[in-house]
Amino acid sequence: MKTLIIGPSWVGDMMMSQSLYRTLKQIDPDNQIDVMAPAWCRPLLSKMPEVNLAIPMPLGHGQFALTKRYQLGKALRDNHYDQSIVLPNSFKSALIPFFAQIPKRTGWQGECRYGLLNDRRKLDKQAFPLMVERYIALAYPKAQIHSAKDLPAPLLYPKLAVTEGEMSDALKEFAIKADGRPLIGFCPGAEFGPAKRWPDYHYATLADKLIKEGATILLFGSAKDHPVGEQIKSQISESKNCINLAGKTRLEQAISLIAACSAIVTNDSGLMHVAAALGRPLVALYGPSSPDFTPPLSNKAKVIRLISGYQRIRKGDGLQGYHQSLIDIEPNMVFDTLMDQLVATDQEKIINKKGNN
């Protein structure tokens, strides 16, 4: 069996798609799974043992480029795939498997993809409330799975493979010497600006508490997250024990460094899903976005959210500042939850709480 996956274009979605790959391998261990996705996804796919080959998608998000998609599909015909599973819901994402003449082309109905998909599923969002359930359902015959209740339990969560050597090399490359100090990672960035971010001053307060008790803080994120990392660092009393790595690491390096951390505190972001897949004790902070659709997929994760429901965020909304629901999450609450996570997962106890000595 040879399967071509048309993968998603976001870090979090790509991480959740691994649950599909793991399920396909569980059903058929000999299934050869190739994934077509943007080139930046290669570091993630290389850490997924289920993936045979990562095929770069040269077209950017939003590009239709019909001729180029035809050429890409035609070039894949010699691979003789038995099935394609298309994860994005767009019309254009289903074109390449069609042009590749793959016999079975599976996916949710999406944008009027009649003809392009011949194993088309009609999505009942209430029957499959989680994105990961929607991905996993595509591994099974259409007649077998009608709702998330029909999926075999337990669901196979994403699980990235990182070696001790990779972690050690990444620490050396960035001259990070823990010297017996546990590493705690912060992922303070998020899409749409401040609206989905825990305030920088709260991160700084939490960092002060952790540093005082013996931790070193690592800040992760993309280049656009570097300024908020600097804001956090500027407010920390012992800033020498805080290292701003945002924008300085390649994705594969960030993965290895997150794996080396004792725990992670994060906003609702792609790196949250990476940390969950690495099995790190995790505290995820949510505000207007809801964890009901794309929560961190890990039994070592704890979500803190003080409101219910979903509040739509549009680009530019966050320019007004932080969302009140995130401001209301106090650093002491996060600190206590983080300590509970460390103890519950038998990680190194970095804090001797006052009163418990």
Secondary structure, 3 states (H helix, E strand, C coil): CEEEEECCCCHHHHHHHHHHHHHHHHHCCCCEEEEEECHHHHHHHCCCCCEEEEEECCCCCCCCCHHHHHHHHHHCHHHCCCEEEECCCCCHHHHHHHHCCCCEEEEECCCCCECCECEEECCCCCCCCCHHHHHHHCCCCCCCCCCHHHCCCCCCCCCCCCCHHHHHHHHHHCCCCCCCCCEEEEECCCCCHHHHCCCHHHHHHHHHHHHHCCCEEEECCCHHHHHHHHHHHHCCCCHHHEEECCCCCCHHHHHHHHHCCCEEEEECCHHHHHHHHCCCCEEEECCCCCCCCCCCCCCCEEEECCCCCCCCCCCCHHHHCCCHHHHCCCHHHHHHHHHHHHHHCCCCCCCCCCCCC
